[in-house]
């Protein structure tokens, strides 16, 4: 039961309460996280920004605003800087898909590597060849995870077991590490030939966060994070970098475990409840929720907004520039 102090601010909201009721925005803090709830005067819950879901309202036939409209209304009333709660002192950004347009490059490299492996395996076992899906398989088993964790996760989904091998395995070795190293060579080649572009809205947001005095960290499972940041021209925007190399050195678990985000918060000298997580991957928003972070922003680049909310996002945007409006 929530027995924390509740502060209530009343306002009229014709876009939400066409039933004529006066609504009240109630802010609760529980377990280090802020929850924003919009209530009608009759006590029914209209929307809950703590869970990212709208709730049943007995005057539903009068409601024309979408969940997103309601959430924007609540943010405009109770938010601090940059669409974040006032308690936030640091921003922790995922790299691929949030800051840079490299998620598709990674998905392409994973597909090329796994398809070659699966095709050879099908020929040997005389089983049907089922290719790697760069959308469904990448999102479910790979995105946001450390490289070798991604290999294990996808192989498990296909009922395939391979020897672990070692980090020094050559890319043609039929081991977990060998496949991971092959993928890494492919993605580095793609980055060299295609280059790296950053999302303009994300760059504007990161700069605005710095101008507002917020700490900034990039948190990525990629061991190539520094190279990608430098190629995109944004390496100087972050005070802290926690990547695949740091994770290996410090024995940090990959997402959906919150270890890498917690390490970034510690490096910025803030509590998890004072940090906001920005993620496009389901594993990433789950890590944000598991770590007890003060706010989790889901970035929807591929049309899975509802899944991001279900995994722990407090708000979902298509571009970080929306939070600057």
N, C-alpha and C positions, 0 to 999 in steps of 0.2 A: 504494500500500500504506500502511496506517495504521501508523506506527511511533512514535506518541506514547506517553507513559507511560500505563499503564492502572492505575487504582486499583480494587480489587475488595472488595466487602463481601458477606459471605455471610449468607443468612437462609433460614429455612424458609418455604415458601409453599404450604400445602395447597390454596389455591384455584387455583394454577397447576400445581404439580408433583404431581399425583396419582399419577404414576408412582413416587413415593417418592424421586426425586432431590432433592438439595440444589441450590438455584439461587443464582446470584451476579449481583449487579447491577454492571455494569462501566461506568464513566464515562470517555469519551474526549473529548478536545478536539482538533478539527481544523478548520483554516481559520476560527478564531474562533467556532466553534459547538460547543455541548456535545451529545454523543450519549449516550443512555442505552440500554444493551443488557442484556436479561435472559437469562442463559445457564443451561442445566442443567449439572450436574456432568459429564455426558458430553461437553460441549463444543458441543452443538447450540444454535442461537439460537432462543429462544422468541418474543421481541418486540424490535423496534428502534424506540425513540421518536425517534430522529434522523430516520427516514424516515416515521414515522407509519404503519408497516405491520407487521403480524404476520409472522413468518417460519416456515418449515417446521420441525417438531420431530418426531423419529422416534417419540416417544411420543404422537402427536397424539390417539390414541383416548382418552387419559386426560385431555385438556385440556378443561375445561368453562368456563373464564373467557373472556370476550370480550376483543378487543383493548383496549376501553375499560377493562375491569376491570384488565388488566395494566398499562395506562398509569397508572391511578390508584394502583396499588400502587407503581410506580416513582416517581411524584411524591411520594408520602408518605414515601419513604425518602430521596430525593436532592434534593428541592425546597428552595428557600429560602423567601422570603416569597410569599404570595399565589399559590402554585402555580407559581412561576417559579424558574429556576435562581438560585443564590446570587449569581452574577456580575451579575445584572441591576440596573441603577441607574436606568432610565427606562422609561416605558410610552408607546407611540405608538398612539393610538386613531384608527381610521377613524370617521367620523361616522354616515352613513346606514346603518342596519341593525345597527350596533354600539352606538352611544350613543343614537340617536334612532329613532323609528318613522317615518322619512321615506322609506325606500327605496320603499315602495309608492306614496307620493305622487309621487316622481320617475318611477316606472314609469308611473303614470297620465298624467302630463304628456307623457312621451315618446310614449306610445301615441296620445294625442289629436293631437299635432303630426304624427307620422309617418303616421298613418292619413289625415289630411286631405291631406297631400302625396301619398301613394301613390294615393289615390282620384282626385285630379285628374290625376295622371300616367297612370293606367290609362285614364281617359276620353280623354286626348289621344292615347295610343299604341294604343288599342283592345286592350291586353293585360289579362289577368285581374287583378283587385284582390286582392292577398294582404296581409292586415292585419299590423301589427306585433304580435308576441307579447310581452305584458308580462312573461312568465316566461322563456321560452327566449331570445328576442332580447335582452331587457334583460340577462339574466345573461351571455350570451356576448359581446355587442358593446358594451354601454353601462356596466354597473355598475363603479364604481371609476375610470372614465376621466374626463379633462377633457372638458368639454361638447362642444367642437368635434371632439375626437378621437373621441368617441362617435358624433357625426353621420357622420364619415368612415367609421368602422368599419362601421356598419350599412349605409350606402349601398354600400360596397364589397361587402358580403355579398349585395346584390341586383344587383350589376353596374351600379350607377348612378353616373355622374360628373356633378358640378355644379361651377360656378365657386366658388372659395374665397370671394370677396367680402371684406368687411372687418368688423372688430368693430363698426363704427358702422352696419352694414346694418339697415334696419327689419325687423321680424319677418315681414313679408309678402314679403321678397325671396327668390327661389328660388336661394339660395346656401347654402354650408355654414354661414356665419356667420348668415345670415338664419334658417335653420331652428333653429340653436342659440339665437338670441335669442328666437324664438317660444316654444321650450320653456321658456326662463327666465321669460318673462312668465307662462306657464301655471302653473309650479310656485310662483311667488311668490303668484299668486292663490289657489291651493289652500292654501298655508300660511296666508295671511291668513284664509281662511274656515274651515279645519279646525283650525288651531292645530298645535302640535308637542308630542308626548309623548316623554319619555325613558324608556328601559328602567330599571325600578327596580334590577334586579340590576347593571346597568352603573354606575349612579350610586353604589351602595354600593361597588362595586369601585374606582372612581376615587377616592372619598373614602378608602378603605382604603389605596390606593397613596400618596396624599398623607400620610396618617398614618404610613406606613412610611418616609417620607423619599425616596420615588422621584419623579423628575421626571415631569411629565405633559404630553403634547402631543396636540392633535387634528390629524389630517392628512386633508384631504378635497379632492377635486377640485372641490367646489362653490364658486362665487364667493359664495354666500349663507351661508357657514358661520357668520359672526358673527351674522347675524340669526337663524339656526336655534338656535344656542347660547343666545342671549338669550331667545328665545321659549320654550325648554325650561327656562330658569332654571338653566343649568349653566355659563355662560360663565366664572364665577369659579373653576372647578375646574382650569383649565389654565394653565400658565405660558407655553406656546408654542402658536401657531396657524399652521399652514401650509395655505393653502387655494388656491382657483383664482386669486385675485387675486395672492397672493404668487408662485405658480408662474409667472404671466405676467410679473410684474415681474422675477423672477430667471431667467427662461428655463429653468425646470425642466421636464423631460419628465414626462408623466403616467404613471400605473401602466399596464402592469406594470414600467416602468422604476422604479428605487428612489429617484429623485432627491428627491421630496418627503419621504420618510421619512428620507433621509440629511440633508436640510436641517433637519428637526426634531431629529434626534440632535445635529447640530452646534450648534443653538441652545441645546440643553440641556447642552452641553459634555460629551457622552459619546461613546464610540466606538460604532459600529454593533453590535459584539459585546456591548456592555453594555446594549443596548436590546431591548425586546420589542415586537413588532408585533401589533396586534389588528385583524383584518379579517374581513369577511363575504364580500367579493368575490373571485372567482378571480384577477382581475388584481392585487388587493391582496396576497394571500398569495404570489403569484409575485414581486411586488416585494420582499416581505420576504425571500424566499429569495435573490433576485438581489443584494440589498444586503448579504448576509452578517450579518444581524442575529442576536443571540444566541438568540432564541426567537420563534416565530411561532404565534400563537393564532388558529385559525380559528373563527369564530362562525357556526354553522349555523342560520339562521332559516327556511330553505326546503327542507330535506331534501337537501342536496348535500354531506354530510360527506365521502364518499369523494373527490369531486372536489377539495375543499379540501385534503385530505391529498396528493393527487396533484400539486397545484400548489405545495406547499411548507409546509403547516401541520404543526407539530410535535405539536400536540394540537388536538382539535376539541371544542367545547362548544356547547350550545344556548343557554346564558346565562352571563354572566361570574360570576354568583353561585356557579356550580359550583366555581370556583377558590377560593372562600372557605371551602369545606367542609373 
